[in-house]
Amino acid sequence: MAKIRLDKFISSTLVISRKDATSLIKSGRICVVGSPKIKPDDKVDDSLDEVLFDGERITFAENIYIMLNKPMGLISSTDDKSERTVLSLFDKSYADKGLFPCGRLDKDTVGLLIMTTDGALAHRLLSPKHHAEKTYYVECDKEFTEDDVALMKQGIMMDGKMTKPATLQILNDQKCAHITLTEGKFHEIKRLCYACRQKEVLYLKRLTFGGIHLDESLSEGEWRILSDEEIATLRKNKS
């Protein structure tokens, strides 16, 4: 990594403003090992310099990658004049850094939603040329059948085009299933289920996205930073 200003390093890594980063540096809570005195405009190299925050090493993060367990009732958007958005679950500093949802979940759908500031990665993950695979848990008002498995595999006409093959795995309670998609048409799960003898979706939860699995220790509305391994998995989804 090229050398960057210490205040930028702290601001990007801790997702705080440059002003707050400067305050942390001046308060003595930031330490650069081997440097007896540090200033906000000092240059650091993450590959060479060990930077500590309250005694714990921190590493530079140019972009933010977050796993959110989206709750029901929120819009997958950064701004909406009439509805509460998923960004309302985060401190304002995240919005200031440009955090946005990678793709969308319907207002009444819960589960895994990736939040990031990495526009290039989001573009690749959502590209129609290579849309990241997604798996959902779905509950319907009628039982699924093997005919439904075949129908989802062959696809249905939607918005003037045939849907890509979807995988339907019927669970022990035959009104419940896992459905895996490789595209993201509007209300696709609900419309696929309705095509299967007019099933109505009662509950929908996204379990996976681009090889990342929802951390079930996260309650709805909770989130955590993605691990390096999870970020690497997302980056393998290339067009």
Secondary structure, 3 states (H helix, E strand, C coil): CCCEEHHHHHHHHHCCCHHHHHHHHHHCCEEECCCCCCCCCCEECCCCCCEEECCEEECCCCCCEEEEEECCCCECCCCCCCCCEHHHHCCHHHHHCCCEECCCCCCCCEEEEEEECCHHHHHHHHCHHHCCCEEEEEEECCCCCHHHHHHHHHCCEECCEECCCCEEEECCCCCEEEEEECCCCCCHHHHHHHHCCCCCEEEEEEEEECCEECCCCCCCCCEEECCHHHHHHHHCCCC
